[in-house]
């Protein structure tokens, strides 16, 4: 009997030692396109795991706006240590949840605006734009688009950060005339998808003349595919800017590891991969500059961007105007 108990105790001790020796797990919620084989996820995961003696696990949850909804549903019970993929249109609402902790970093960033948010840290940025083949005669603005026979695919602002950016773009550019603009655009909209990936896929399949994406999207086709047939429409109203961010959850059981990732996120190991995997402008410009081909991209004449609190203030109104116009 003593031998049996000793054997059992040894098994428990061995299991405990094995468990203690397992690498800690860092769980990051992000959007689906980030974790695809062509997205930043696999490269970032390998690079960070080479430095951290940890197991980094990216978990895709739809598009950017869906991340916040998921987090609001899970609350402090969430498995996430970090959420990566919100943007400045959602940071005020995310702060209101009380679920995020300060990141504790003061990196030098290369953004078009000053950044002083102690909770959310940017990793890339860009401008929303409609992307089409170069053979399409580009409209000059939203009104011109509405008067044309061009078809477009857009994303739902309730689940997608590009979709939310679009309704705020129209609201910021046209103010009280936003409902009128949406009513005029309704006939141009082929479909509304939950996220960016579905919309861009429909465009590539020829289901619409253009898709809501980014001014940087043609760089993918040009650089990765050697295809210069895509272009971003330059609108006279200016273009709404997106700054994508990550934040650490207060409920994380590996807070030091989470903050180590945040520091890594603004280092060359992460930032040097952004331009040619996420096809956005990195928050910190690589030492060697941007890849060849980025100099061909359209640069908006003016940039539109609401502060986090201002975006939160008009978000529901802008979505309601969009929804009402499309439901008529």
N, C-alpha and C positions, 0 to 999 in steps of 0.2 A: 504493500500500500504506500509506503514511504517513497519507493521508487516511482510509483505511478504519479504521485503528487509532485515529485521533483521534475518528472518529465513534463507534466502539464505546465508547471511554473516556468520551465525553460522555454516552452513553446510561446507562452505569453510574453516572456522577456524578449525573445527573438522577434516576435511580431511588433512589440513596442519599439525596439531598436530600428527595425526596418521602416516603420512608419515615421519615426523621427528623422530618418535619413532621406525620406522622400523630399523632392524639391517642392518648395511652397508654390501654390497655384495663384496666379494673377488673372482674374477674369475681367475682360473688357467687353462691354456691350458696344456695338457699333452698327453701321448700316450695311446692308447686304453686299453692295458693290465693293466695299472696302476689303472684304474677306474672300473675294473671288480669286482664282488662280492668277489673274492678270492685274489684280488690285494690289495695294501696298501691304495688306495683311501678311501674306506668307514671308515676304522679304523682311518686314519689320519684326515679325515673330522670331525668325532665325537670328537676326542681328541682336535683338535684346536678350534672347536666351543664351547667347554666347557670352554675355557679360554678367548675367544675374544669378546663375545657378538656380533657376526657377522654371516653372512650367507656365508659359504665357498662353492663355486661351482666349481667342477672339470669338465672340458670339454675335452673329448677325441677327438683327431684329427689324426687318423691313427697311424703311427709309428714315431720314434723320428725325422728322417730327414724331414718328412712331416710337422712337427711343424714349422721348419724354413721357408719352402716354404709358409706355410699358413701365417706366420707373415710377410714375404716379400710382400705378396699379399695385406694384410690388412693395413700395414704400421701403421702410428700414429692413424688410425681410429679403430684399434683393440679393441675388448672388453676385452682382457686379461690384467690383472694386473701383472701376473707372467707367465712365460713359464717354465715348469718343464719337462725335458726329453731330452734336448740337451746333447751332449757330447763334449769332447775336440776336436774331429775332425770337429766340427761345430762352436766352439766358436769364432774363428777369423772371419768367415763369418757373424756370428750373430752380432759381434761388429761392423763390417763394415756397418750394417744397420743404426747405430746411434740411435736405438730405445731403448737401455737398459741404465739403471741408475746404479750407484754404489750401492752395497748392504750394505756397511758400517759396516761390521762385521769382526772380527779377531778371529774365533773360533779355538780351538785346534782340529786338524783332524788326523785321523789314516789312512793315505794313504801311498802307497808305494813310492810316490814322494812328494817333497815339493810343497806347493800350495800358490800362492801369487796373484791370480787373484782378482782384486777389483770389478769386475762386475759379475762374475759367481761363484756360490758356490756349491761344490759337496754335494751330498746326498748319493751316493753309488758308488761302483766300482766292477769290475770283469774282467775276461779274456774270450775272445771269444774261442769257441771250438766246434767241432762236437760231437754230442751226439748220441749214439746208444745203442742197447741192448748189454749186456756183452757177449752174445754168438757170436757176430761179431768179427772177427779177425781185430784188429785196425791197420790201416796203420801207418807207422812211420813218414810220412811227406806228403806234397802235391804231390810230385812226386810219392810216393808209392801209394797214393790214386788214382792218374790218371792212374796208370798201373793196378789197380784192377778192378773188376767188380762191386764194391760197388756203390749204387745209393744214391744221396744226394739231399736234398732240401735246397735252399739258399734264401736270401732275396735281393730285388732290392736295390742297393746302392744309388739310386736317391730318395728313399722314406723311407729307413730303416737305422737306425744307425748300427745294426749288419751287414747289407749288405755292408754299407760303410766301416765298420771296416774290413770286409773280404777282400775287394779289396786293402785296405791299408796294411793289413797283408801280402798279397801276394807280393805287391809292395815293402814293406820294407824288406821282407825276400829274395826276388829274384832279385830285381832291374830291370835291362834291360831284364832279362829273364821272367818277368811277363807275357808278351803276349804268350810266349811259354807254360808256366804253364797253362794259361787259355784255350788255344787250346787243351791241353792234357786233361783237366778236363771237357771239354764240354760234352763228352759222359756220364759222371757220373751224370750230373745234370738233375734230373727229371723235375723240374720246378723252376721258380723264382717267389716268392710271394711278394706282396707289403710290408708286415710287418712280424714281428716275430710270432704273434699269428697264422696267417694262415699257416705258415711253420711248426710250432710245431704241429699244429693240424693234418696236413697231415702225419707227421712222426708217430704220435700216432695211426693214422688210418692204418698204415702199407704201406703207399704209397712210402716209401723210407727206405733204411737201416740206414740213419743218417740224422741229421738236424743241420744246423748252429745255435748254441745257446751259452751256457756259461759253464764253468767248474763247476759252482754252480748248474746247472739245475738238475743233479741227486739227489741233496739234497732234492728237492721237493718230488720226488717219494719215496725216502727213509724215510723221516720224516713224510710227510703228508699222504702218502699212504701205508707206510710199505712195499714198493716195492724196493728191491735192484737190480733190473734187468737192470738199466740204468747206463751208464758210459760215461765219456768224454775222447776222444782220446787225448793223450799227443804227441805233434809233436816236433820233434828234432829241428825245426827252431825256437822254442819258440812260444809264444802266444801273440797276440795283446791285449793290455789292453784297457778297456773302463772305463772312469770316467764320470758318469752322473751328470748333473748340472742343477741348476735353476737360473733364472735371473728376476729382476724387470723391468717392462716397464716404461719408462719415462712418457708415456701418462696416467699412472694409476691415477684415481681420488681418490684413497685411499692409497697413498704412505706409510703412517705410518703403516697402517694395513698390507700392503704388506711386509714391512721390519720386522714387528712382526712375520709374518709367516716364513720368511727366518731364523730368530733366532730360532723359534720353530723347523724348519726343521733339525737343527743340535743339537737338544736337545733330551733327552731320549724318550719323548713322540712320536717322529717320528722315531728316529734312532733305538730304540728297536724293532720296527715292521718290519724293512726292511728285515732282514735275512729270516724271515718265511712268508713274503707276496710278496716281490719282488724277493726273492731268489737270492740276490746279497750280497756282503760284505758291511756292513754299513760304512759310512764315519767316524763315531765315534763308536768305539767298545763298546757295552753295558757293564755296570759294571760287569754283571755276565758272560761275555764272549759270544762267539758264541754258537748257539744251538748244542746239541749233534748230531753228524752226519756230521757236517761240517769238522771234522778232517779226514774224509774218502775221501775228495775230492782231485782230482788231482791238484798238484801245479806245474805250468810250471817251467822248468829248467831255462828259461830266459824270460823276458818280453819285448815286443816291444811296443813302443809308440812314435808317432810323436807329436811335439808341435803343438799348434793350427795354427800358421802361416805356419809351414811346411806341415801340413795336407791340408790346403787351397791351398798351392802351387802345390801339386801333385794330388789333388783330381780329377780334370777333366781328367787328363792324365790317371790315374788309372781306372776311370770309362770307358773311351773310349777304353782302352785295353780290359777290361772285355766285353764290349758290342760288339766290333768288333769280338772277338774270338767266342762268343756265336751266332753271326748272320751268321757265315760262314756255 
